[in-house]
Amino acid sequence: MKIEARVFLWTALSAWLFAATYAIWAHYWYGHIEWAGFAALILSGGLLGISGSFFWFVSRRIDPRPEDRNDAEIAEAAGELGFFSPGSYWPIGMAGAATFAGLGIAFPEITEMQSRAIFEAAVAVKNKGGDPHLEIMVPLIGSLEEMRNQAAIVRRVAADVFKEKGETVDYMVGTMIELPRAALTADQIAEEAEFFSFGTNDLTQTTFGISRDDINNFLPAYLKHGIFKQDPFSTLDQAGVGLLVKMATAKGRNTRADLKVGICGEHGGDPESVKFCHKIGLNYVSCSPFRLLTARLAAAQAAVEETTGTSHTNK
């Protein structure tokens, strides 16, 4: 099993939160927001799954408020923008589950802009003697229709860039499975997606219905009473989340036999999770750089255990 170290700059959600802070500040001092726009610095395409970042500011005017506005009014104004739902990791509306694929569908120019940046950069690398192979990932989809919509944009832009530059590069378009519905309909999604990467951090959240932000408020009690055997965000829940991963992998490969499948998240550096991924036939795990050596050791141990029938414990 291949071990990949990827640094994902998940700044899409961070940018929304930044925009919310900006909106509240502007509303407090000026009473309204007049402009909207976006700026993106693409390294390899944040919205589409490869390292990158972008900032997106929503167009929405807020009526001026009196100078004695209070915190409740400010919070209400931010809520009107749909930026956040207090006390919840997943904001509501466009700032929530629809932040990624939903934004690309509502505002296709974002997907177009990032796709163009990726392909133009890849062509430039190839022209300098490199051999780029792109894996463009559309995250947080829940249906074949979402995947088909975004993949079509990516492929159209790719064709445009290749025609303009007189050069082509090898690429695949896949998705990050982070929602239970995507896992359940993986056979359909694989009609369009050429690879899967399971975002197990968010898949754990959406499967359990719990937030990474506030789990520590009740995790000690859950561990004490034996409800959880370990932190599900540290070690993959094999009985639930793991079952979704296993099932989705099988369903996806039933549609596309050569489907490349892996996981991305904190679980990618956890020895027990890595061994589970090896057992169910995943091609790789992706983890933070500082977890890379641990992941490699766990993958090696899993391979030895499979061959010899012995067991190893990391200490």
PEWOJO-V539659 format. One record per residue. N is the residue number from 0. SS is DSSP state (~ for helix, > for strand, _ for the rest). OMEGA is omega in degrees with one decimal (none if undefined). Layout:
# PEWOJO-V539659
n = (N & N)
ss = (SS & SS)
omega = (OMEGA & OMEGA)
This chain:
# PEWOJO-V539659
n = (0 & 1 & 2 & 3 & 4 & 5 & 6 & 7 & 8 & 9 & 10 & 11 & 12 & 13 & 14 & 15 & 16 & 17 & 18 & 19 & 20 & 21 & 22 & 23 & 24 & 25 & 26 & 27 & 28 & 29 & 30 & 31 & 32 & 33 & 34 & 35 & 36 & 37 & 38 & 39 & 40 & 41 & 42 & 43 & 44 & 45 & 46 & 47 & 48 & 49 & 50 & 51 & 52 & 53 & 54 & 55 & 56 & 57 & 58 & 59 & 60 & 61 & 62 & 63 & 64 & 65 & 66 & 67 & 68 & 69 & 70 & 71 & 72 & 73 & 74 & 75 & 76 & 77 & 78 & 79 & 80 & 81 & 82 & 83 & 84 & 85 & 86 & 87 & 88 & 89 & 90 & 91 & 92 & 93 & 94 & 95 & 96 & 97 & 98 & 99 & 100 & 101 & 102 & 103 & 104 & 105 & 106 & 107 & 108 & 109 & 110 & 111 & 112 & 113 & 114 & 115 & 116 & 117 & 118 & 119 & 120 & 121 & 122 & 123 & 124 & 125 & 126 & 127 & 128 & 129 & 130 & 131 & 132 & 133 & 134 & 135 & 136 & 137 & 138 & 139 & 140 & 141 & 142 & 143 & 144 & 145 & 146 & 147 & 148 & 149 & 150 & 151 & 152 & 153 & 154 & 155 & 156 & 157 & 158 & 159 & 160 & 161 & 162 & 163 & 164 & 165 & 166 & 167 & 168 & 169 & 170 & 171 & 172 & 173 & 174 & 175 & 176 & 177 & 178 & 179 & 180 & 181 & 182 & 183 & 184 & 185 & 186 & 187 & 188 & 189 & 190 & 191 & 192 & 193 & 194 & 195 & 196 & 197 & 198 & 199 & 200 & 201 & 202 & 203 & 204 & 205 & 206 & 207 & 208 & 209 & 210 & 211 & 212 & 213 & 214 & 215 & 216 & 217 & 218 & 219 & 220 & 221 & 222 & 223 & 224 & 225 & 226 & 227 & 228 & 229 & 230 & 231 & 232 & 233 & 234 & 235 & 236 & 237 & 238 & 239 & 240 & 241 & 242 & 243 & 244 & 245 & 246 & 247 & 248 & 249 & 250 & 251 & 252 & 253 & 254 & 255 & 256 & 257 & 258 & 259 & 260 & 261 & 262 & 263 & 264 & 265 & 266 & 267 & 268 & 269 & 270 & 271 & 272 & 273 & 274 & 275 & 276 & 277 & 278 & 279 & 280 & 281 & 282 & 283 & 284 & 285 & 286 & 287 & 288 & 289 & 290 & 291 & 292 & 293 & 294 & 295 & 296 & 297 & 298 & 299 & 300 & 301 & 302 & 303 & 304 & 305 & 306 & 307 & 308 & 309 & 310 & 311 & 312 & 313 & 314)
ss = (_ & > & > & > & > & _ & _ & _ & _ & _ & ~ & ~ & ~ & ~ & ~ & ~ & ~ & ~ & ~ & ~ & ~ & ~ & ~ & ~ & ~ & ~ & ~ & ~ & ~ & ~ & _ & _ & _ & _ & _ & _ & > & > & > & > & > & _ & _ & _ & _ & _ & _ & _ & _ & _ & _ & _ & > & > & > & > & > & _ & _ & _ & _ & _ & _ & _ & _ & _ & _ & _ & _ & _ & ~ & ~ & ~ & ~ & ~ & ~ & ~ & ~ & ~ & ~ & _ & _ & _ & _ & _ & _ & _ & _ & _ & _ & _ & _ & ~ & ~ & ~ & _ & _ & _ & _ & _ & ~ & ~ & ~ & ~ & ~ & ~ & _ & ~ & ~ & ~ & ~ & ~ & ~ & ~ & ~ & ~ & ~ & ~ & ~ & ~ & ~ & ~ & ~ & ~ & ~ & ~ & ~ & _ & _ & _ & _ & _ & > & > & > & > & > & > & > & _ & _ & _ & _ & ~ & ~ & ~ & ~ & ~ & ~ & ~ & ~ & ~ & ~ & ~ & ~ & ~ & ~ & ~ & ~ & ~ & ~ & ~ & ~ & ~ & ~ & _ & _ & _ & _ & > & > & > & > & > & > & > & > & _ & _ & ~ & ~ & ~ & ~ & ~ & _ & ~ & ~ & ~ & ~ & _ & _ & _ & _ & _ & > & > & > & > & > & ~ & ~ & ~ & ~ & ~ & ~ & ~ & ~ & ~ & _ & _ & _ & _ & _ & _ & ~ & ~ & ~ & _ & ~ & ~ & ~ & ~ & ~ & ~ & _ & _ & _ & _ & _ & _ & _ & _ & _ & _ & _ & _ & _ & _ & _ & _ & ~ & ~ & ~ & ~ & ~ & ~ & ~ & ~ & ~ & ~ & ~ & ~ & ~ & ~ & ~ & _ & _ & _ & _ & > & > & > & > & > & _ & ~ & ~ & ~ & ~ & _ & ~ & ~ & ~ & ~ & ~ & ~ & ~ & ~ & ~ & _ & _ & _ & _ & > & > & > & > & _ & ~ & ~ & ~ & ~ & ~ & ~ & ~ & ~ & ~ & ~ & ~ & ~ & ~ & ~ & ~ & ~ & ~ & ~ & ~ & ~ & _ & _ & _ & _ & _ & _ & _)
omega = (-177.1 & 176.2 & 179.3 & 174.5 & 179.3 & 175.7 & 179.8 & 177.9 & -175.9 & -175.2 & 177.5 & 179.8 & 178.4 & 179.2 & 176.5 & -179.8 & 175.5 & 179.8 & 177.7 & 177.7 & 178.9 & -178.7 & 179.9 & -179.7 & -178.5 & 178.9 & -177.3 & -174.9 & -173.4 & 176.8 & 178.5 & 174.0 & -174.2 & -170.5 & 175.5 & 179.8 & 175.4 & 174.1 & -178.4 & 169.9 & -172.2 & 170.5 & 172.6 & 170.1 & -176.5 & -177.8 & -173.9 & 167.6 & 178.6 & -171.1 & 179.5 & 178.1 & 172.8 & 178.0 & -177.3 & -179.5 & -173.3 & 178.7 & 179.0 & 179.1 & 175.0 & -179.5 & 179.2 & 178.4 & 175.6 & -176.7 & -178.5 & 178.6 & -178.1 & -176.1 & -178.6 & 179.6 & 179.1 & 178.8 & 178.8 & 179.4 & 178.6 & 178.9 & 178.0 & 179.0 & -179.8 & -175.8 & -175.4 & 172.1 & -173.2 & 175.3 & -176.9 & 176.6 & 179.2 & 175.8 & -176.6 & 172.9 & -175.0 & 180.0 & -176.7 & -174.0 & -179.6 & -175.2 & -172.2 & -179.6 & -178.4 & 178.1 & -179.6 & 177.7 & 179.4 & -179.3 & -174.9 & 179.2 & 176.9 & 178.0 & 178.7 & -177.4 & -178.5 & 178.1 & 179.3 & 179.5 & -179.6 & -175.5 & 178.0 & 177.8 & -179.3 & 177.9 & 178.4 & 177.7 & -179.4 & 179.5 & 178.0 & 175.7 & 179.6 & 179.9 & -175.9 & 173.3 & -172.4 & 169.8 & -176.1 & -170.7 & 175.1 & -174.6 & 169.1 & 174.3 & 179.5 & -176.4 & 175.8 & -177.0 & 176.4 & -179.7 & -178.4 & 179.8 & -176.3 & 178.9 & 179.8 & 178.6 & -179.0 & -176.8 & 177.4 & 179.4 & 178.2 & 179.6 & 179.8 & -178.5 & -178.9 & 178.8 & -179.4 & -173.7 & -177.7 & -177.9 & 178.1 & 173.9 & 177.9 & 178.7 & 172.5 & 175.2 & -180.0 & -177.2 & 172.4 & -179.5 & -177.6 & -178.9 & 178.5 & -179.6 & 177.7 & 178.4 & -178.4 & -178.6 & -175.7 & 179.0 & 176.9 & -177.6 & -179.7 & 173.7 & 179.8 & -175.9 & -179.9 & 173.8 & 175.2 & 165.2 & -179.1 & 175.0 & -169.4 & 173.9 & -176.9 & 176.5 & 174.9 & 179.0 & -174.1 & 177.4 & 179.6 & -173.6 & 178.9 & -175.2 & 174.2 & -175.7 & -174.4 & -178.1 & -178.7 & 176.5 & -178.3 & -178.4 & 179.2 & 179.5 & 178.6 & 177.7 & -178.7 & -177.1 & 175.9 & 177.8 & 170.1 & 174.4 & 176.3 & 178.6 & -177.1 & 177.0 & 176.6 & 178.2 & -174.8 & 174.5 & -173.5 & -176.7 & -177.2 & 179.8 & 179.1 & 178.2 & 176.5 & 178.8 & -179.3 & -178.3 & -178.9 & 177.4 & 179.6 & -179.5 & -179.4 & -179.3 & 173.9 & 177.1 & -176.7 & -171.0 & -176.9 & -177.3 & 175.1 & -174.0 & 175.6 & 176.4 & 176.1 & 179.8 & -179.8 & -179.6 & 180.0 & 177.7 & 179.4 & -174.8 & -177.8 & 178.8 & 178.7 & 179.3 & 177.8 & 179.7 & 176.8 & -176.8 & -176.5 & 170.7 & 176.5 & -177.5 & -175.9 & 165.6 & 179.8 & -174.0 & 175.6 & -177.4 & -176.6 & 177.5 & -171.6 & -178.0 & 177.6 & -179.7 & 179.2 & 178.3 & -179.3 & 179.0 & 178.2 & 178.6 & 179.7 & 179.1 & 179.0 & -180.0 & -179.8 & -177.6 & -172.6 & -177.7 & 177.9 & -178.4 & 178.6 & 177.8 & 177.6 & 178.8 & none)
